[in-house]
Amino acid sequence: MGGGPLPRLAAHMLAVPGDGPQVSDRPAMGYPASMMTLRQIEVIRAVMISGTITGAAKLLNVSAPGISRLIKYTERSLGVRFFMRQNGRYFPTPDAQLIFEQINTIYKKVDDLAEVVGKIGRGQLSELRIGSVPSIAQVMVPRAVEKIRKRYPDLKLDINILKIEEVIDYLLLGKGDCAAISYKLDHPALEFLPLASGRLFCIVPEGHALAERKKISAAEMTRFPLIGIDPTDPYGRIMSELFARNKLPYDITIRARFGNTVCSLVQARLGIAVIDEFSVAHGNIPGLRLLEIQEPTRFDTFIAIKRGAPLSPYATHFIASLREEMEAVGKPRRTRPSTR
């Protein structure tokens, strides 16, 4: 048990202009004169530890006269003499020993409280459970987790990669706190918070005939083997509708569900593909070139939470960090010529 002042007890000390920090000799509002305040306990213990008024004043960073006044007031109001003075030093009286034992017990409890508060502040006693669809989990979630780890270094994290149809059970059955998703589900028990808007890009392998292009149209994509995401997937639906509006065949030679698989197939030079910009942000996949699609391919992403469930400070910080990372990907909107 340390000999320092009670945590954050300086708020009980009253500053007097021109005379440095002072200790008030008046009881705190709401306290009867026969009850000891934390301020009085702090001062009495400081004198007990240091043995002098001057030493207690230095320990608490206040003026010596204020210490002396509070000791006298406390002894007078409680009818208990705490100290005997001999050769300039203060010694506890026999009658005050039991009080000092209780004071030390209070200090131990305050130390324990401070420790618990510190653990909560570092996230040590909590766990944040995050769900995410693969396209957001691949690059964006780790970058947001890096930020939350800096803020809450001891927070336990549980990260789950979910298919879009798994999100409902994940949240409603209490398996997770929030989930990052690529489109808004239709469910009355879920609430959706906006994350960021994104676009789809065409990806081709380095050295491909299209690799030096900056933009490409849907019609031009039909001239090459197309590796595609299932049309029932949110991103696949955008492309299938785009091709349908332009009366183009959406002929997928290889169908894959997840973005990392699509990228690997393109790296293997098995075709070109369309993928969301979050999956390939920050040069995540080497050996690929990104081409803007001339037609509109904008989509929105969301954080799903259980309706009515309060968000913890950890979840709130994670969502804000994830939103910041995802918004930064699309600002400014410019072609990313390579993912090298």
Secondary structure, DSSP 8 states (H G I E B T S, - for coil): ---S--TTGGGG-EE-TTS-EE---S--TT--TTS--HHHHHHHHHHHHHSSHHHHHHHHTS-HHHHHHHHHHHHHHHT---EEEETTEEEE-GGGHHHHHHHHHHHHHHHHHHHHHHHHHHTTT-EEEEEE-HHHHTTHHHHHHHHHHHHSTT-EEEEEE--GGGHHHHHHTTS-SEEEESS----TTEEEEEEEEE-EEEEEETTSTTTT-SEE-HHHHTTS-EEEE-TTSHHHHHHHHHHHHTT----EEEEESSHHHHHHHHHTTS-EEEEETTTTGGG-STTEEEEEESS---EEEEEEEETT----HHHHHHHHHHHHHHHHHTSS--------
